Amino acid sequence: MTEVTDAEFGTRVLGSELPVLVEFTADWCPPCRQMAPVLGAVAAEEAGRLRVMQLNVDRNPATTNAYKVLSMPTFMVFRDGEPVKSMVGSRPKRRLLEELADIV
């Protein structure tokens, strides 16, 4: 899983040609840890159509505050520099892929 920081967010997420799924996560968040294998599988299956990245909310408060993320995990999909979808809470891979179907 690729990590992204406040400093890189503009170029690696907002400037990406592909849609980017960002998980706003924290080390202390059990549901976030649960999502790691799910996100890894989604990243592998959707390679070339979707990028998957994680942003640690504790280490990257500027981006977290800019998008008003309050709960972990929060998933946001960015396309052409704009957030186009937001989802809160862990979910099975099948449901996540269904929710991303209109994006990829």
C-alpha positions in Angstrom: 0.0 0.0 0.0 1.4 3.4 -1.0 1.4 6.1 1.7 1.0 9.7 0.8 1.8 12.8 2.9 0.5 16.4 3.1 3.6 17.5 1.1 3.0 15.0 -1.7 -0.9 15.1 -1.8 -1.1 17.7 -4.5 1.2 16.0 -7.0 0.4 12.3 -6.2 -3.3 12.5 -5.7 -4.7 15.7 -7.1 -2.4 15.7 -10.0 -2.9 12.0 -10.9 -4.2 11.1 -14.4 -5.9 8.1 -12.8 -8.7 8.2 -10.2 -7.1 7.8 -6.7 -8.8 6.1 -3.7 -7.3 7.5 -0.5 -7.9 5.8 2.8 -7.6 8.3 5.7 -6.2 6.0 8.4 -4.6 6.0 11.8 -2.3 3.5 13.6 -4.7 3.3 16.5 -7.7 2.4 14.3 -8.6 -1.4 14.3 -11.1 -1.1 11.4 -8.3 0.6 9.4 -6.0 -2.3 10.0 -8.8 -4.6 8.9 -9.0 -2.8 5.6 -5.3 -3.2 4.7 -5.7 -6.6 2.9 -8.9 -5.4 1.2 -7.2 -2.3 -0.1 -4.2 -4.3 -1.2 -6.4 -6.6 -3.2 -8.4 -3.7 -4.8 -5.1 -2.0 -5.7 -3.9 -5.2 -7.4 -7.2 -5.8 -9.2 -7.7 -2.2 -10.4 -4.0 -1.5 -11.3 -3.9 0.7 -14.3 -7.4 2.0 -13.7 -7.3 3.2 -10.1 -4.5 4.2 -7.6 -4.9 3.3 -3.9 -3.1 5.3 -1.3 -3.2 5.7 2.5 -2.9 9.0 4.4 -2.1 8.8 8.1 -4.3 11.4 9.8 -2.1 11.9 12.8 1.0 12.6 10.7 -0.8 14.6 8.0 -3.3 17.0 9.7 -3.4 19.6 6.9 -4.9 17.3 4.3 -7.1 15.7 7.0 -8.5 19.0 8.0 -8.8 20.3 4.5 -11.2 17.5 3.6 -13.0 17.6 7.0 -12.2 14.0 7.8 -13.5 13.1 11.3 -13.9 9.3 11.3 -11.5 6.5 10.4 -11.4 4.9 8.1 -12.7 7.4 5.6 -12.3 6.6 1.9 -12.3 9.4 -0.7 -12.0 9.1 -4.4 -10.3 11.9 -6.2 -10.6 12.4 -10.0 -9.1 15.3 -11.9 -8.0 17.0 -8.6 -11.5 16.9 -7.1 -13.1 14.6 -4.5 -15.9 12.7 -6.3 -16.9 10.2 -3.6 -16.6 9.7 0.1 -17.3 6.6 2.2 -16.9 6.1 6.0 -16.2 2.8 7.8 -14.8 -0.5 6.9 -16.5 -2.7 4.3 -15.9 -6.0 2.5 -14.0 -6.0 -0.8 -17.1 -6.8 -2.8 -19.0 -3.9 -1.4 -16.1 -1.5 -1.9 -15.7 -2.6 -5.5 -19.5 -2.1 -6.0 -19.2 1.4 -4.6 -16.3 2.2 -6.9 -17.9 0.7 -10.0 -19.1 4.1 -11.3 -15.6 5.5 -10.8 -13.3 2.9 -12.5 
